Amino acid sequence: DIVMTQSPDSLAVSLGERATINCKSSQSVLYSSNNKNYLTWYQQKPGQPPKLLIYWASTRESGVPDRFSGSGSGTDFTLTISSLQAEDVAVYYCQQYYSTPLVTFGGGTKVEIK
Amino acid sequence: EVHLVESGGGLVQPGGSLRLSCAASGFTFSTYEMNWVRQAPGKGLEWVSDINNSGNTIYYADSVKGRFTISRDNAKNSLYLQMNSLRAEDTAVYYCARIRWYGSGRASGMDVWGQGTTVTVSS
């Protein structure tokens, strides 16, 4: 199984400041035949189901604000919130789709307001 | 509007059974691969099971293999999860989720989720 490791477990950021979340996979999730990284990011607010934010490591889902961006390739990935808003308080999960359908999630990163 | 609504959760004793349902609306259910994902109290997300659009290709997490059965009825726009031999560690919110391929030739994410149904296994 591909193991996904997120860091930090939690972070507190001031409103308007940048938040950075890291995700590392135990093996590459880059699919060589189409050069896409099968890495997806989700946001889960308290009491709600997860919401898909970014797929293919860096492509924003329709309707997701552009303050959310994803980067990275191979085994190391980052989710960045460029200017934290109050509504961004949530737990963020990465997920690998390389070994689909046997997909795995990271442990989650809780983002709070400082 | 696209919707997934789970039902069937509840309190069950260890060793018991439950059948979860997920009703889909607002999209052509029969063309989508579907998943069950669960979340234990205060914990992260765990993929449980996958079924392709026609229902003839199925996968399970090792943690539920041999105990859980996923199925679907495309005529009823419904997804199911039959859970047998339930254990305390199966206690979780169970979500159904739609799989998107985004034209890449491979599944790439879960783009629609239900609100979840809670399963509690306790004596």
gemmi code that builds the backbone of each chain (N, CA, C; Angstrom):
import gemmi

chains = {
    "A": [
        ("ASP", (0.836, -1.201, 0.000), (0.000, 0.000, 0.000), (0.873, 1.255, 0.000)),
        ("ILE", (0.391, 2.276, -0.659), (1.068, 3.559, -0.637), (0.654, 4.291, 0.626)),
        ("VAL", (1.641, 4.677, 1.425), (1.386, 5.383, 2.681), (1.552, 6.885, 2.439)),
        ("MET", (0.566, 7.639, 2.883), (0.576, 9.099, 2.743), (0.824, 9.724, 4.107)),
        ("THR", (1.835, 10.575, 4.200), (2.198, 11.201, 5.468), (2.093, 12.712, 5.333)),
        ("GLN", (1.253, 13.302, 6.163), (1.066, 14.748, 6.136), (1.799, 15.408, 7.291)),
        ("SER", (2.216, 16.642, 7.065), (2.818, 17.443, 8.125), (2.504, 18.911, 7.880)),
        ("PRO", (2.343, 19.712, 8.959), (2.257, 19.253, 10.350), (0.892, 18.620, 10.615)),
        ("ASP", (0.712, 18.118, 11.832), (-0.614, 17.616, 12.214), (-1.601, 18.761, 12.359)),
        ("SER", (-1.111, 19.921, 12.795), (-1.958, 21.099, 12.932), (-1.101, 22.344, 12.796)),
        ("LEU", (-1.742, 23.432, 12.412), (-1.055, 24.705, 12.359), (-2.048, 25.826, 12.583)),
        ("ALA", (-1.530, 26.888, 13.185), (-2.335, 28.072, 13.462), (-1.721, 29.239, 12.699)),
        ("VAL", (-2.540, 29.886, 11.904), (-2.088, 30.950, 11.016), (-2.966, 32.183, 11.212)),
        ("SER", (-2.372, 33.342, 11.170), (-3.151, 34.577, 11.287), (-3.971, 34.809, 10.025)),
        ("LEU", (-5.099, 35.462, 10.194), (-5.921, 35.811, 9.041), (-5.102, 36.624, 8.036)),
        ("GLY", (-5.208, 36.242, 6.768), (-4.488, 36.932, 5.715), (-3.083, 36.412, 5.465)),
        ("GLU", (-2.609, 35.533, 6.346), (-1.282, 34.963, 6.183), (-1.329, 33.649, 5.403)),
        ("ARG", (-0.167, 33.154, 5.050), (-0.063, 31.933, 4.242), (-0.045, 30.695, 5.129)),
        ("ALA", (-0.751, 29.680, 4.678), (-0.732, 28.368, 5.332), (-0.181, 27.350, 4.342)),
        ("THR", (0.729, 26.525, 4.816), (1.368, 25.524, 3.959), (1.271, 24.156, 4.607)),
        ("ILE", (0.758, 23.204, 3.849), (0.583, 21.830, 4.316), (1.355, 20.909, 3.393)),
        ("ASN", (2.082, 19.983, 3.989), (2.904, 19.060, 3.223), (2.328, 17.649, 3.226)),
        ("CYS", (2.595, 16.942, 2.142), (2.118, 15.571, 1.983), (3.200, 14.780, 1.259)),
        ("LYS", (3.561, 13.662, 1.837), (4.605, 12.823, 1.232), (4.056, 11.415, 1.037)),
        ("SER", (4.283, 10.871, -0.142), (3.844, 9.505, -0.434), (5.029, 8.555, -0.355)),
        ("SER", (4.751, 7.309, 0.010), (5.823, 6.321, 0.201), (6.397, 5.826, -1.131)),
        ("GLN", (5.677, 6.108, -2.205), (6.212, 5.849, -3.542), (5.626, 6.881, -4.498)),
        ("SER", (6.250, 7.022, -5.636), (5.812, 8.040, -6.578), (4.368, 7.816, -7.017)),
        ("VAL", (3.628, 8.918, -7.133), (2.254, 8.861, -7.637), (2.173, 9.503, -9.019)),
        ("LEU", (3.319, 9.673, -9.661), (3.378, 10.204, -11.017), (3.162, 9.067, -12.011)),
        ("TYR", (2.097, 9.186, -12.815), (1.757, 8.175, -13.804), (2.485, 8.539, -15.091)),
        ("SER", (3.453, 7.753, -15.471), (4.362, 8.123, -16.551), (3.663, 8.240, -17.913)),
        ("SER", (2.592, 7.483, -18.124), (1.983, 7.477, -19.450), (1.298, 8.795, -19.789)),
        ("ASN", (0.890, 9.566, -18.795), (0.279, 10.872, -19.070), (0.911, 12.016, -18.270)),
        ("ASN", (1.966, 11.688, -17.530), (2.727, 12.693, -16.762), (1.853, 13.453, -15.763)),
        ("LYS", (0.893, 12.761, -15.201), (0.047, 13.382, -14.176), (0.334, 12.743, -12.814)),
        ("ASN", (0.360, 13.608, -11.795), (0.481, 13.141, -10.429), (-0.913, 12.903, -9.858)),
        ("TYR", (-1.168, 11.676, -9.470), (-2.502, 11.322, -8.969), (-2.584, 11.578, -7.462)),
        ("LEU", (-2.602, 12.865, -7.147), (-2.628, 13.360, -5.776), (-3.770, 14.359, -5.668)),
        ("THR", (-4.646, 14.120, -4.713), (-5.857, 14.916, -4.546), (-5.884, 15.506, -3.145)),
        ("TRP", (-6.394, 16.717, -3.026), (-6.544, 17.392, -1.741), (-8.024, 17.625, -1.444)),
        ("TYR", (-8.382, 17.418, -0.178), (-9.743, 17.646, 0.289), (-9.718, 18.572, 1.490)),
        ("GLN", (-10.822, 19.286, 1.669), (-11.068, 20.119, 2.832), (-12.284, 19.569, 3.569)),
        ("GLN", (-12.157, 19.393, 4.881), (-13.305, 18.949, 5.668), (-13.550, 19.905, 6.816)),
        ("LYS", (-14.662, 20.601, 6.769), (-15.058, 21.487, 7.851), (-15.817, 20.687, 8.901)),
        ("PRO", (-15.839, 21.184, 10.141), (-16.497, 20.436, 11.218), (-17.940, 20.076, 10.877)),
        ("GLY", (-18.285, 18.815, 11.072), (-19.653, 18.361, 10.849), (-20.058, 18.212, 9.406)),
        ("GLN", (-19.093, 18.350, 8.498), (-19.400, 18.263, 7.063), (-18.600, 17.138, 6.419)),
        ("PRO", (-19.073, 16.654, 5.256), (-18.244, 15.694, 4.513), (-17.060, 16.400, 3.866)),
        ("PRO", (-16.091, 15.664, 3.433), (-14.959, 16.280, 2.710), (-15.419, 16.931, 1.409)),
        ("LYS", (-14.643, 17.910, 0.990), (-14.888, 18.609, -0.279), (-13.609, 18.552, -1.104)),
        ("LEU", (-13.734, 18.132, -2.354), (-12.570, 18.044, -3.218), (-12.098, 19.435, -3.606)),
        ("LEU", (-10.824, 19.737, -3.350), (-10.245, 21.043, -3.674), (-9.386, 20.998, -4.936)),
        ("ILE", (-8.480, 20.028, -4.968), (-7.449, 19.987, -6.014), (-7.223, 18.543, -6.429)),
        ("TYR", (-7.127, 18.308, -7.719), (-6.772, 16.989, -8.244), (-5.562, 17.132, -9.158)),
        ("TRP", (-4.953, 15.993, -9.515), (-3.717, 15.977, -10.307), (-2.666, 16.892, -9.683)),
        ("ALA", (-2.666, 16.968, -8.387), (-1.696, 17.718, -7.575), (-1.833, 19.232, -7.631)),
        ("SER", (-2.326, 19.764, -8.754), (-2.313, 21.219, -8.881), (-3.516, 21.806, -9.616)),
        ("THR", (-4.471, 20.991, -10.018), (-5.637, 21.495, -10.745), (-6.782, 21.738, -9.771)),
        ("ARG", (-7.209, 22.992, -9.680), (-8.307, 23.337, -8.783), (-9.636, 22.843, -9.323)),
        ("GLU", (-10.434, 22.278, -8.425), (-11.801, 21.888, -8.792), (-12.598, 23.165, -9.088)),
        ("SER", (-13.570, 23.050, -9.946), (-14.413, 24.177, -10.293), (-15.026, 24.800, -9.033)),
        ("GLY", (-14.929, 26.118, -8.942), (-15.520, 26.834, -7.820), (-14.612, 27.011, -6.614)),
        ("VAL", (-13.459, 26.399, -6.618), (-12.520, 26.533, -5.492), (-11.772, 27.859, -5.633)),
        ("PRO", (-11.735, 28.668, -4.578), (-11.046, 29.967, -4.670), (-9.572, 29.822, -5.056)),
        ("ASP", (-9.067, 30.824, -5.765), (-7.686, 30.712, -6.262), (-6.639, 30.951, -5.182)),
        ("ARG", (-7.060, 31.218, -3.945), (-6.075, 31.287, -2.855), (-5.572, 29.889, -2.482)),
        ("PHE", (-6.285, 28.864, -2.951), (-5.839, 27.484, -2.748), (-5.003, 27.045, -3.958)),
        ("SER", (-3.813, 26.552, -3.689), (-2.995, 26.047, -4.773), (-2.245, 24.797, -4.330)),
        ("GLY", (-1.997, 23.924, -5.289), (-1.265, 22.703, -5.027), (-0.023, 22.634, -5.898)),
        ("SER", (1.008, 22.025, -5.351), (2.245, 21.879, -6.098), (2.944, 20.583, -5.698)),
        ("GLY", (3.983, 20.268, -6.458), (4.771, 19.080, -6.150), (4.665, 18.027, -7.226)),
        ("SER", (5.545, 17.036, -7.120), (5.553, 15.948, -8.088), (6.270, 14.743, -7.496)),
        ("GLY", (5.883, 13.572, -7.983), (6.548, 12.356, -7.526), (6.068, 11.909, -6.168)),
        ("THR", (6.807, 12.288, -5.136), (6.450, 11.874, -3.767), (6.208, 13.028, -2.806)),
        ("ASP", (6.474, 14.246, -3.200), (6.371, 15.381, -2.283), (5.439, 16.460, -2.826)),
        ("PHE", (4.469, 16.804, -2.013), (3.407, 17.716, -2.453), (3.102, 18.733, -1.370)),
        ("THR", (2.552, 19.874, -1.815), (2.209, 20.961, -0.904), (0.869, 21.555, -1.284)),
        ("LEU", (0.053, 21.818, -0.279), (-1.158, 22.614, -0.430), (-0.895, 23.954, 0.239)),
        ("THR", (-1.123, 25.026, -0.481), (-0.903, 26.369, 0.046), (-2.202, 27.155, 0.016)),
        ("ILE", (-2.492, 27.764, 1.147), (-3.579, 28.759, 1.197), (-2.879, 30.104, 1.283)),
        ("SER", (-3.000, 30.897, 0.249), (-2.134, 32.089, 0.138), (-2.493, 33.170, 1.141)),
        ("SER", (-3.767, 33.305, 1.463), (-4.221, 34.338, 2.395), (-5.389, 33.743, 3.174)),
        ("LEU", (-5.089, 33.264, 4.368), (-6.077, 32.497, 5.128), (-7.304, 33.325, 5.469)),
        ("GLN", (-8.466, 32.774, 5.201), (-9.737, 33.377, 5.563), (-10.379, 32.571, 6.680)),
        ("ALA", (-11.283, 33.188, 7.409), (-11.926, 32.514, 8.539), (-12.633, 31.233, 8.091)),
        ("GLU", (-13.195, 31.251, 6.896), (-13.935, 30.084, 6.395), (-13.024, 28.926, 5.968)),
        ("ASP", (-11.700, 29.138, 6.037), (-10.763, 28.081, 5.658), (-10.399, 27.183, 6.841)),
        ("VAL", (-10.903, 27.513, 8.024), (-10.664, 26.649, 9.187), (-11.274, 25.280, 8.910)),
        ("ALA", (-10.422, 24.266, 8.933), (-10.853, 22.932, 8.508), (-9.700, 21.958, 8.709)),
        ("VAL", (-9.989, 20.686, 8.439), (-8.935, 19.683, 8.333), (-8.733, 19.397, 6.853)),
        ("TYR", (-7.481, 19.350, 6.442), (-7.144, 19.115, 5.045), (-6.474, 17.748, 4.897)),
        ("TYR", (-6.920, 16.996, 3.898), (-6.403, 15.659, 3.643), (-5.834, 15.560, 2.234)),
        ("CYS", (-4.686, 14.893, 2.126), (-4.234, 14.496, 0.799), (-4.627, 13.037, 0.582)),
        ("GLN", (-4.670, 12.648, -0.676), (-5.085, 11.296, -1.051), (-4.377, 10.917, -2.335)),
        ("GLN", (-3.887, 9.690, -2.385), (-3.250, 9.241, -3.623), (-4.236, 8.429, -4.437)),
        ("TYR", (-4.241, 8.674, -5.744), (-5.080, 7.912, -6.660), (-4.247, 7.071, -7.616)),
        ("TYR", (-2.927, 6.980, -7.345), (-2.059, 6.216, -8.234), (-2.456, 4.751, -8.252)),
        ("SER", (-2.758, 4.219, -7.056), (-3.092, 2.799, -6.973), (-4.598, 2.564, -6.976)),
        ("THR", (-5.302, 3.482, -7.666), (-6.745, 3.355, -7.758), (-7.160, 1.967, -8.229)),
        ("PRO", (-8.231, 1.356, -7.665), (-9.141, 1.964, -6.705), (-8.708, 1.829, -5.246)),
        ("LEU", (-7.559, 1.238, -4.995), (-7.088, 1.071, -3.620), (-6.396, 2.358, -3.188)),
        ("VAL", (-7.193, 3.350, -2.891), (-6.666, 4.676, -2.594), (-6.398, 4.817, -1.098)),
        ("THR", (-5.504, 5.737, -0.746), (-5.174, 5.984, 0.654), (-5.107, 7.475, 0.920)),
        ("PHE", (-5.503, 7.841, 2.133), (-5.505, 9.223, 2.585), (-4.344, 9.465, 3.534)),
        ("GLY", (-3.915, 10.734, 3.576), (-3.033, 11.151, 4.637), (-3.806, 11.296, 5.935)),
        ("GLY", (-3.077, 11.527, 7.015), (-3.716, 11.584, 8.320), (-4.462, 12.871, 8.618)),
        ("GLY", (-4.280, 13.879, 7.773), (-4.996, 15.130, 7.967), (-4.156, 16.192, 8.649)),
        ("THR", (-4.422, 17.438, 8.302), (-3.791, 18.602, 8.933), (-4.884, 19.575, 9.323)),
        ("LYS", (-4.929, 19.914, 10.588), (-5.941, 20.836, 11.098), (-5.419, 22.258, 11.006)),
        ("VAL", (-6.159, 23.122, 10.344), (-5.786, 24.526, 10.190), (-6.701, 25.391, 11.048)),
        ("GLU", (-6.088, 26.185, 11.901), (-6.829, 27.063, 12.805), (-6.338, 28.494, 12.650)),
        ("ILE", (-7.101, 29.416, 13.229), (-6.734, 30.831, 13.219), (-5.890, 31.134, 14.449)),
        ("LYS", (-4.773, 31.841, 14.218), (-3.927, 32.246, 15.355), (-4.513, 33.490, 15.994)),
    ],
    "B": [
        ("GLU", (-29.739, 19.478, -9.084), (-28.541, 19.499, -8.235), (-28.118, 18.070, -7.885)),
        ("VAL", (-26.844, 17.857, -7.839), (-26.299, 16.533, -7.549), (-26.363, 16.258, -6.052)),
        ("HIS", (-26.895, 15.102, -5.699), (-27.038, 14.740, -4.289), (-26.749, 13.273, -4.068)),
        ("LEU", (-26.151, 12.994, -2.894), (-26.033, 11.637, -2.373), (-26.558, 11.655, -0.944)),
        ("VAL", (-27.458, 10.732, -0.622), (-28.037, 10.686, 0.717), (-27.918, 9.275, 1.267)),
        ("GLU", (-27.133, 9.148, 2.337), (-26.955, 7.848, 2.988), (-28.030, 7.612, 4.045)),
        ("SER", (-28.295, 6.346, 4.281), (-29.233, 5.954, 5.337), (-28.883, 4.543, 5.799)),
        ("GLY", (-29.485, 4.148, 6.917), (-29.312, 2.781, 7.388), (-28.393, 2.607, 8.572)),
        ("GLY", (-27.740, 3.680, 8.994), (-26.855, 3.575, 10.136), (-27.624, 3.368, 11.432)),
        ("GLY", (-26.887, 3.070, 12.490), (-27.525, 2.875, 13.785), (-26.604, 2.179, 14.756)),
        ("LEU", (-27.177, 1.796, 15.876), (-26.439, 1.085, 16.927), (-26.631, -0.417, 16.730)),
        ("VAL", (-25.548, -1.146, 16.735), (-25.619, -2.598, 16.540), (-24.605, -3.254, 17.468)),
        ("GLN", (-24.934, -4.452, 17.930), (-24.017, -5.181, 18.802), (-22.882, -5.802, 18.009)),
        ("PRO", (-21.751, -6.010, 18.648), (-20.646, -6.715, 17.970), (-21.129, -8.052, 17.421)),
        ("GLY", (-20.707, -8.339, 16.185), (-21.150, -9.545, 15.508), (-22.407, -9.363, 14.696)),
        ("GLY", (-23.049, -8.223, 14.845), (-24.297, -7.976, 14.140), (-24.087, -7.489, 12.716)),
        ("SER", (-25.209, -7.159, 12.083), (-25.203, -6.739, 10.679), (-25.995, -5.451, 10.490)),
        ("LEU", (-25.626, -4.719, 9.464), (-26.369, -3.533, 9.029), (-26.249, -3.425, 7.521)),
        ("ARG", (-27.236, -2.803, 6.892), (-27.166, -2.520, 5.456), (-27.326, -1.032, 5.260)),
        ("LEU", (-26.297, -0.413, 4.721), (-26.337, 1.012, 4.409), (-26.809, 1.210, 2.975)),
        ("SER", (-27.520, 2.298, 2.767), (-27.973, 2.667, 1.428), (-27.505, 4.076, 1.110)),
        ("CYS", (-27.345, 4.349, -0.158), (-26.973, 5.685, -0.637), (-27.822, 5.972, -1.866)),
        ("ALA", (-28.689, 6.960, -1.752), (-29.573, 7.337, -2.852), (-28.958, 8.490, -3.627)),
        ("ALA", (-28.822, 8.314, -4.930), (-28.207, 9.317, -5.791), (-29.267, 10.051, -6.600)),
        ("SER", (-29.039, 11.328, -6.843), (-29.940, 12.108, -7.686), (-29.173, 13.228, -8.352)),
        ("GLY", (-29.720, 13.709, -9.472), (-29.126, 14.851, -10.142), (-28.021, 14.523, -11.134)),
        ("PHE", (-27.716, 13.247, -11.304), (-26.717, 12.845, -12.294), (-27.030, 11.427, -12.772)),
        ("THR", (-26.382, 11.025, -13.843), (-26.618, 9.693, -14.413), (-25.810, 8.678, -13.620)),
        ("PHE", (-26.454, 8.143, -12.584), (-25.786, 7.269, -11.625), (-25.085, 6.095, -12.303)),
        ("SER", (-25.719, 5.541, -13.311), (-25.215, 4.318, -13.938), (-23.891, 4.493, -14.669)),
        ("THR", (-23.451, 5.728, -14.839), (-22.194, 5.969, -15.549), (-21.026, 6.241, -14.611)),
        ("TYR", (-21.266, 6.216, -13.309), (-20.218, 6.576, -12.353), (-19.788, 5.416, -11.460)),
        ("GLU", (-18.492, 5.297, -11.287), (-17.882, 4.478, -10.251), (-18.211, 5.123, -8.910)),
        ("MET", (-18.433, 4.284, -7.881), (-18.823, 4.783, -6.569), (-17.987, 4.134, -5.474)),
        ("ASN", (-17.851, 4.828, -4.371), (-17.065, 4.350, -3.240), (-17.834, 4.508, -1.928)),
        ("TRP", (-17.424, 3.744, -0.941), (-17.742, 3.987, 0.465), (-16.438, 4.364, 1.172)),
        ("VAL", (-16.522, 5.405, 1.990), (-15.395, 5.883, 2.792), (-15.914, 6.062, 4.217)),
        ("ARG", (-15.106, 5.745, 5.214), (-15.569, 5.904, 6.587), (-14.598, 6.759, 7.392)),
        ("GLN", (-15.133, 7.266, 8.513), (-14.350, 8.125, 9.396), (-14.715, 7.801, 10.826)),
        ("ALA", (-13.807, 7.167, 11.541), (-14.031, 6.869, 12.958), (-14.060, 8.168, 13.758)),
        ("PRO", (-14.709, 8.168, 14.902), (-14.836, 9.400, 15.697), (-13.488, 10.049, 15.969)),
        ("GLY", (-13.355, 11.310, 15.571), (-12.136, 12.060, 15.810), (-10.934, 11.625, 14.987)),
        ("LYS", (-11.157, 10.768, 14.014), (-10.046, 10.229, 13.216), (-10.126, 10.684, 11.761)),
        ("GLY", (-9.195, 10.189, 10.952), (-9.134, 10.557, 9.556), (-10.020, 9.685, 8.675)),
        ("LEU", (-9.837, 9.858, 7.369), (-10.660, 9.185, 6.388), (-10.043, 7.848, 5.996)),
        ("GLU", (-10.900, 6.852, 5.827), (-10.452, 5.513, 5.430), (-11.319, 5.015, 4.282)),
        ("TRP", (-10.697, 4.732, 3.146), (-11.413, 4.138, 2.021), (-11.860, 2.727, 2.397)),
        ("VAL", (-13.102, 2.389, 2.038), (-13.676, 1.102, 2.414), (-13.878, 0.192, 1.203)),
        ("SER", (-14.526, 0.709, 0.157), (-14.883, -0.173, -0.951), (-15.167, 0.616, -2.215)),
        ("ASP", (-14.964, -0.033, -3.341), (-15.167, 0.576, -4.668), (-16.003, -0.361, -5.539)),
        ("ILE", (-16.873, 0.233, -6.351), (-17.642, -0.556, -7.314), (-17.698, 0.218, -8.627)),
        ("ASN", (-17.485, -0.465, -9.733), (-17.515, 0.247, -11.004), (-18.959, 0.536, -11.425)),
        ("ASN", (-19.122, 1.197, -12.547), (-20.452, 1.694, -12.902), (-21.457, 0.570, -13.148)),
        ("SER", (-20.992, -0.554, -13.636), (-21.916, -1.645, -13.930), (-22.072, -2.615, -12.771)),
        ("GLY", (-21.219, -2.512, -11.775), (-21.312, -3.364, -10.597), (-20.572, -4.675, -10.711)),
        ("ASN", (-19.812, -4.876, -11.772), (-19.146, -6.180, -11.949), (-17.671, -6.168, -11.564)),
        ("THR", (-17.172, -5.046, -11.098), (-15.788, -4.978, -10.603), (-15.816, -4.288, -9.247)),
        ("ILE", (-15.312, -4.992, -8.257), (-15.453, -4.562, -6.857), (-14.132, -4.742, -6.129)),
        ("TYR", (-13.840, -3.814, -5.241), (-12.636, -3.890, -4.424), (-12.997, -3.525, -2.976)),
        ("TYR", (-12.212, -4.070, -2.037), (-12.406, -3.795, -0.619), (-11.074, -3.503, 0.060)),
        ("ALA", (-11.139, -2.685, 1.106), (-9.999, -2.540, 1.997), (-9.813, -3.851, 2.755)),
        ("ASP", (-8.566, -4.153, 3.099), (-8.287, -5.391, 3.826), (-9.058, -5.458, 5.136)),
        ("SER", (-9.304, -4.300, 5.744), (-9.954, -4.244, 7.053), (-11.404, -4.716, 7.018)),
        ("VAL", (-12.013, -4.757, 5.835), (-13.425, -5.162, 5.751), (-13.651, -6.339, 4.822)),
        ("LYS", (-12.602, -6.782, 4.151), (-12.725, -7.871, 3.181), (-13.280, -9.131, 3.857)),
        ("GLY", (-14.272, -9.740, 3.210), (-14.892, -10.939, 3.755), (-16.046, -10.664, 4.700)),
        ("ARG", (-16.198, -9.407, 5.108), (-17.291, -9.049, 6.036), (-18.286, -8.091, 5.396)),
        ("PHE", (-17.792, -7.206, 4.532), (-18.643, -6.196, 3.899), (-18.856, -6.554, 2.427)),
        ("THR", (-20.029, -6.184, 1.911), (-20.344, -6.397, 0.502), (-20.939, -5.125, -0.085)),
        ("ILE", (-20.309, -4.616, -1.107), (-20.825, -3.445, -1.809), (-21.658, -3.919, -3.000)),
        ("SER", (-22.708, -3.180, -3.306), (-23.527, -3.491, -4.472), (-24.226, -2.219, -4.921)),
        ("ARG", (-24.865, -2.291, -6.065), (-25.601, -1.136, -6.579), (-26.776, -1.615, -7.397)),
        ("ASP", (-27.788, -0.753, -7.484), (-28.952, -0.981, -8.326), (-29.109, 0.257, -9.196)),
        ("ASN", (-28.632, 0.194, -10.410), (-28.665, 1.374, -11.275), (-30.085, 1.781, -11.644)),
        ("ALA", (-30.998, 0.841, -11.653), (-32.398, 1.176, -11.940), (-33.009, 2.014, -10.823)),
        ("LYS", (-32.486, 1.839, -9.611), (-32.987, 2.592, -8.452), (-32.047, 3.720, -8.042)),
        ("ASN", (-31.001, 3.950, -8.827), (-30.018, 4.989, -8.500), (-29.504, 4.858, -7.065)),
        ("SER", (-29.177, 3.640, -6.694), (-28.808, 3.386, -5.309), (-27.552, 2.534, -5.175)),
        ("LEU", (-26.790, 2.858, -4.142), (-25.572, 2.144, -3.754), (-25.812, 1.555, -2.370)),
        ("TYR", (-25.232, 0.383, -2.129), (-25.447, -0.289, -0.851), (-24.132, -0.776, -0.255)),
        ("LEU", (-24.162, -0.968, 1.071), (-23.053, -1.610, 1.761), (-23.650, -2.536, 2.816)),
        ("GLN", (-23.535, -3.837, 2.582), (-23.953, -4.828, 3.564), (-22.783, -5.110, 4.477)),
        ("MET", (-23.004, -4.873, 5.770), (-21.930, -5.024, 6.749), (-22.287, -6.142, 7.710)),
        ("ASN", (-21.499, -7.201, 7.714), (-21.706, -8.339, 8.599), (-20.548, -8.476, 9.582)),
        ("SER", (-20.748, -9.269, 10.594), (-19.703, -9.528, 11.596), (-19.067, -8.233, 12.079)),
        ("LEU", (-19.905, -7.284, 12.430), (-19.407, -5.961, 12.808), (-18.603, -5.995, 14.092)),
        ("ARG", (-17.572, -5.126, 14.116), (-16.659, -5.028, 15.247), (-16.694, -3.604, 15.786)),
        ("ALA", (-16.200, -3.431, 17.003), (-16.159, -2.088, 17.587), (-15.373, -1.125, 16.703)),
        ("GLU", (-14.342, -1.619, 16.072), (-13.508, -0.754, 15.234), (-14.177, -0.349, 13.914)),
        ("ASP", (-15.358, -0.881, 13.637), (-16.133, -0.439, 12.471), (-16.986, 0.791, 12.790)),
        ("THR", (-16.989, 1.201, 14.055), (-17.732, 2.397, 14.445), (-17.189, 3.615, 13.706)),
        ("ALA", (-18.060, 4.285, 12.973), (-17.621, 5.395, 12.127), (-18.819, 6.052, 11.463)),
        ("VAL", (-18.557, 7.215, 10.882), (-19.482, 7.793, 9.914), (-19.113, 7.206, 8.555)),
        ("TYR", (-20.127, 6.704, 7.852), (-19.902, 6.096, 6.542), (-20.432, 7.040, 5.470)),
        ("TYR", (-19.559, 7.376, 4.542), (-19.910, 8.259, 3.437), (-19.935, 7.482, 2.127)),
        ("CYS", (-20.892, 7.783, 1.272), (-20.773, 7.341, -0.119), (-20.226, 8.511, -0.924)),
        ("ALA", (-19.478, 8.196, -1.953), (-18.821, 9.235, -2.735), (-18.770, 8.839, -4.203)),
        ("ARG", (-18.915, 9.835, -5.061), (-18.851, 9.627, -6.507), (-17.410, 9.811, -6.965)),
        ("ILE", (-16.993, 8.978, -7.881), (-15.634, 9.035, -8.409), (-15.610, 9.794, -9.730)),
        ("ARG", (-14.656, 10.718, -9.870), (-14.468, 11.451, -11.119), (-13.168, 11.065, -11.785)),
        ("TRP", (-13.203, 10.977, -13.087), (-12.002, 10.647, -13.841), (-11.399, 11.883, -14.497)),
        ("TYR", (-12.164, 12.930, -14.687), (-11.685, 14.179, -15.293), (-11.014, 13.951, -16.643)),
        ("GLY", (-11.366, 12.933, -17.358), (-10.871, 12.730, -18.706), (-9.440, 12.253, -18.794)),
        ("SER", (-8.861, 11.837, -17.686), (-7.459, 11.425, -17.715), (-7.286, 9.938, -17.977)),
        ("GLY", (-8.401, 9.215, -18.046), (-8.298, 7.779, -18.253), (-8.159, 6.995, -16.973)),
        ("ARG", (-8.084, 7.710, -15.845), (-7.992, 7.048, -14.547), (-8.804, 7.850, -13.541)),
        ("ALA", (-9.283, 7.164, -12.529), (-9.984, 7.856, -11.455), (-9.039, 8.852, -10.803)),
        ("SER", (-9.607, 10.023, -10.428), (-8.741, 11.093, -9.928), (-9.241, 11.745, -8.646)),
        ("GLY", (-10.449, 11.439, -8.221), (-10.933, 12.067, -7.005), (-12.376, 11.724, -6.719)),
        ("MET", (-12.800, 12.052, -5.520), (-14.190, 11.856, -5.089), (-14.834, 13.234, -5.073)),
        ("ASP", (-15.665, 13.527, -6.080), (-16.117, 14.901, -6.248), (-17.476, 15.202, -5.630)),
        ("VAL", (-18.234, 14.189, -5.281), (-19.515, 14.391, -4.617), (-19.587, 13.416, -3.447)),
        ("TRP", (-19.959, 13.932, -2.273), (-20.065, 13.140, -1.055), (-21.454, 13.330, -0.457)),
        ("GLY", (-21.933, 12.283, 0.187), (-23.129, 12.434, 0.991), (-22.781, 13.020, 2.347)),
        ("GLN", (-23.792, 13.240, 3.172), (-23.579, 13.790, 4.509), (-23.133, 12.732, 5.508)),
        ("GLY", (-23.279, 11.462, 5.127), (-22.819, 10.386, 5.982), (-23.916, 9.801, 6.858)),
        ("THR", (-23.721, 8.554, 7.248), (-24.613, 7.883, 8.193), (-23.736, 7.227, 9.260)),
        ("THR", (-24.164, 7.341, 10.513), (-23.324, 6.900, 11.629), (-23.629, 5.462, 12.020)),
        ("VAL", (-22.576, 4.677, 12.104), (-22.668, 3.291, 12.556), (-21.915, 3.167, 13.875)),
        ("THR", (-22.607, 2.677, 14.885), (-21.995, 2.476, 16.201), (-22.103, 1.005, 16.551)),
        ("VAL", (-20.968, 0.379, 16.798), (-20.939, -1.036, 17.166), (-20.546, -1.129, 18.637)),
        ("SER", (-21.505, -1.499, 19.443), (-21.271, -1.527, 20.893), (-22.292, -2.423, 21.561)),
        ("SER", (-21.875, -3.029, 22.644), (-22.798, -3.863, 23.417), (-23.439, -3.070, 24.549)),
    ],
}
model = gemmi.Model(1)
for chain_id, residues in chains.items():
    chain = gemmi.Chain(chain_id)
    for i, (resn, *xyz) in enumerate(residues, 1):
        res = gemmi.Residue()
        res.name, res.seqid = resn, gemmi.SeqId(i, " ")
        for name, pos in zip(("N", "CA", "C"), xyz):
            atom = gemmi.Atom()
            atom.name, atom.element = name, gemmi.Element(name[0])
            atom.pos, atom.b_iso = gemmi.Position(*pos), 0.0
            res.add_atom(atom)
        chain.add_residue(res)
    model.add_chain(chain)
structure = gemmi.Structure()
structure.add_model(model)
structure.setup_entities()
